[in-house]
Amino acid sequence: EKTTQDVLRSGGVIGYVIVGLGAFGLLLLLVRVLFLLRAGSTEKAITQVVYSKIEGGKVDEAYKAIKKFRGSTARVIRATLRNITRDREHIEDIITESILNENRALDRFGSFTLVIAAVAPLLGLLGTVTGMIHTFDIITLYGTGDPKVLSGGISEALVTTMLGLIVAVPLILLGNLSNGWAESIKDSMEQSALHVVNLFEKHAAAK
C-alpha cells in the first residue's frame, strides 16, 4: 500500500510546493483565528462596564474603567467616549473612522489565505500538464508497450491535481468563514458604540 510519503513523492516538486503552501495557509488561518478570538473576547466585559457607567451618568469613570482593555473593541469604545459630548453626526463619523482604522488588523491574512487557495489548484493544473508532457516524452522514447514506464508521469499528473484541490477547498471554506467572523466583529463594535451614544443622549435628555 502507498504511504502518504509515497503519494507526495509521486507528485514531484510541484506536489511538495502545494503541500507547503497549504501548511503555510493553515498557519495563517490559525494566527488569524487567535487574533479574532482576542478581538472579540473582551467585548461583553467592555460593554457591560460602559453601559452601567453611562446609565449612571459617569462618562469619565466609564473611560477609565476600560483603559486596561486591549483590542479593537476597546479602542473604538474609547474613541466614542472621548468624543461623546459632540453632536450626533460628528460622533457617528468618528465611530466609522475608528472601525475603518481597525479593518487592517481584523482583515489581517484574510486576503493572502484566499490567494493561496486560488493558487493551489492552478499549481495542481501545472503539475498535471508537466506530468502529461513527461508521459508523452516517455511514449516518444519507449512506446506504449510497458504501462509501468508510463505510470510515473500519469501519477504526477493526477496527484498534483488532487493535492491542489485538497489544499484549496478547506482554505476557501475556512478563509470565508473567518472573513464573515471579522465582519460580525465590526458590526458588533459599531452597534456597541452607537448604543453607548444612545444611552448617553437618553441620560442627558432625562436630566
TAZI-V789199 format. One record per residue. RES is the residue in one letter. PHI is phi in whole degrees, 0 to 359 (999 if undefined). BURIAL is + if it has 24 or more other ideal C-beta (glycine too) atoms within 12 Angstrom, else -. D_CENTER is the distance of its C-alpha to the mean C-alpha in Angstrom with 1 decimal. Layout:
BEGIN
[[RES | PHI | BURIAL | D_CENTER] [RES | PHI | BURIAL | D_CENTER]]
END
This chain:
BEGIN
[[E | 999 | - | 37.3] [K | 284 | - | 34.5] [T | 270 | - | 32.1] [T | 300 | - | 28.4] [Q | 296 | - | 29.7] [D | 295 | - | 32.2] [V | 296 | - | 29.6] [L | 298 | + | 27.4] [R | 296 | - | 30.7] [S | 290 | + | 31.7] [G | 281 | + | 28.6] [G | 71 | + | 29.8] [V | 299 | - | 27.9] [I | 297 | + | 25.4] [G | 299 | + | 24.6] [Y | 295 | + | 23.9] [V | 297 | + | 21.7] [I | 298 | + | 19.6] [V | 297 | + | 19.4] [G | 298 | - | 18.5] [L | 297 | + | 15.6] [G | 298 | + | 14.4] [A | 295 | - | 14.8] [F | 295 | + | 13.1] [G | 298 | + | 9.9] [L | 294 | + | 10.1] [L | 296 | - | 10.8] [L | 298 | + | 7.8] [L | 296 | + | 5.8] [L | 297 | - | 8.7] [V | 298 | - | 8.7] [R | 294 | + | 5.5] [V | 298 | + | 7.1] [L | 298 | - | 10.2] [F | 293 | + | 9.5] [L | 293 | + | 8.6] [L | 299 | - | 11.7] [R | 292 | - | 13.7] [A | 293 | + | 12.9] [G | 261 | + | 14.1] [S | 289 | - | 16.7] [T | 267 | + | 19.3] [E | 299 | + | 19.3] [K | 297 | - | 22.1] [A | 296 | - | 24.2] [I | 296 | + | 24.0] [T | 294 | + | 24.9] [Q | 298 | - | 27.8] [V | 295 | + | 29.3] [V | 294 | + | 29.1] [Y | 299 | + | 30.4] [S | 294 | - | 33.3] [K | 290 | + | 34.3] [I | 295 | + | 34.1] [E | 297 | - | 36.2] [G | 269 | - | 38.7] [G | 76 | - | 38.7] [K | 251 | - | 37.4] [V | 294 | + | 34.8] [D | 298 | - | 35.5] [E | 292 | - | 35.1] [A | 297 | + | 31.8] [Y | 294 | + | 30.5] [K | 294 | - | 32.0] [A | 292 | + | 30.7] [I | 254 | + | 27.0] [K | 297 | - | 27.5] [K | 284 | - | 26.6] [F | 281 | + | 23.1] [R | 242 | - | 20.1] [G | 115 | + | 16.7] [S | 297 | + | 15.6] [T | 299 | + | 17.8] [A | 298 | + | 20.8] [R | 294 | + | 20.7] [V | 293 | + | 20.7] [I | 294 | + | 23.5] [R | 296 | + | 25.5] [A | 298 | + | 25.5] [T | 294 | + | 26.7] [L | 294 | + | 29.4] [R | 296 | + | 30.6] [N | 243 | + | 31.3] [I | 290 | + | 32.2] [T | 274 | - | 35.9] [R | 283 | - | 35.2] [D | 291 | - | 35.6] [R | 303 | - | 33.1] [E | 298 | - | 31.9] [H | 295 | - | 31.3] [I | 297 | + | 29.3] [E | 297 | - | 27.0] [D | 296 | - | 26.5] [I | 294 | + | 25.7] [I | 298 | + | 23.1] [T | 299 | - | 21.5] [E | 296 | - | 21.6] [S | 296 | + | 20.2] [I | 292 | + | 17.1] [L | 297 | - | 16.7] [N | 294 | - | 17.1] [E | 274 | + | 14.2] [N | 304 | + | 11.8] [R | 299 | - | 11.4] [A | 289 | + | 10.4] [L | 289 | + | 8.1] [D | 268 | + | 6.3] [R | 303 | + | 6.6] [F | 72 | + | 5.6] [G | 296 | + | 3.6] [S | 294 | - | 7.2] [F | 295 | - | 8.5] [T | 297 | + | 6.9] [L | 290 | + | 8.4] [V | 296 | - | 11.4] [I | 299 | + | 12.0] [A | 297 | + | 12.0] [A | 281 | - | 14.5] [V | 283 | + | 16.6] [A | 304 | + | 17.2] [P | 295 | + | 19.5] [L | 293 | + | 21.2] [L | 295 | + | 22.0] [G | 299 | + | 23.3] [L | 294 | + | 25.5] [L | 299 | + | 26.7] [G | 297 | + | 27.7] [T | 298 | + | 29.4] [V | 296 | - | 31.4] [T | 294 | + | 32.4] [G | 295 | + | 33.4] [M | 291 | + | 35.6] [I | 299 | - | 37.1] [H | 299 | + | 37.9] [T | 297 | + | 39.4] [F | 293 | - | 41.6] [D | 298 | - | 42.8] [I | 294 | + | 44.0] [I | 299 | - | 45.7] [T | 298 | - | 47.4] [L | 279 | - | 48.7] [Y | 245 | - | 49.5] [G | 79 | - | 49.6] [T | 248 | - | 48.2] [G | 292 | - | 50.8] [D | 245 | - | 48.5] [P | 300 | - | 45.2] [K | 297 | - | 44.1] [V | 293 | - | 44.1] [L | 274 | + | 41.7] [S | 297 | - | 39.3] [G | 298 | + | 37.3] [G | 293 | + | 36.3] [I | 294 | + | 35.6] [S | 298 | + | 33.5] [E | 300 | + | 31.4] [A | 298 | + | 30.9] [L | 279 | + | 29.8] [V | 295 | + | 27.7] [T | 295 | + | 25.5] [T | 298 | + | 24.7] [M | 300 | + | 24.0] [L | 297 | + | 21.7] [G | 300 | + | 19.7] [L | 288 | + | 19.3] [I | 298 | + | 18.5] [V | 285 | + | 15.6] [A | 292 | + | 14.4] [V | 300 | - | 14.6] [P | 294 | - | 12.4] [L | 294 | + | 9.6] [I | 296 | + | 10.0] [L | 298 | - | 10.4] [L | 291 | + | 7.7] [G | 296 | + | 5.1] [N | 290 | - | 7.1] [L | 296 | - | 7.6] [S | 292 | + | 4.5] [N | 296 | + | 5.2] [G | 296 | - | 8.6] [W | 297 | + | 8.4] [A | 298 | + | 7.6] [E | 296 | - | 10.4] [S | 293 | - | 12.6] [I | 294 | + | 12.5] [K | 298 | + | 13.6] [D | 298 | - | 16.2] [S | 295 | + | 17.4] [M | 297 | + | 17.9] [E | 296 | + | 19.9] [Q | 297 | - | 21.9] [S | 296 | + | 22.7] [A | 296 | + | 23.8] [L | 293 | + | 26.0] [H | 294 | + | 27.4] [V | 299 | + | 28.5] [V | 297 | + | 30.3] [N | 297 | - | 31.9] [L | 297 | + | 33.2] [F | 296 | + | 34.6] [E | 295 | - | 36.4] [K | 295 | - | 37.7] [H | 292 | - | 39.1] [A | 294 | - | 40.6] [A | 289 | - | 42.2] [A | 280 | - | 43.7] [K | 290 | - | 45.5]]
END
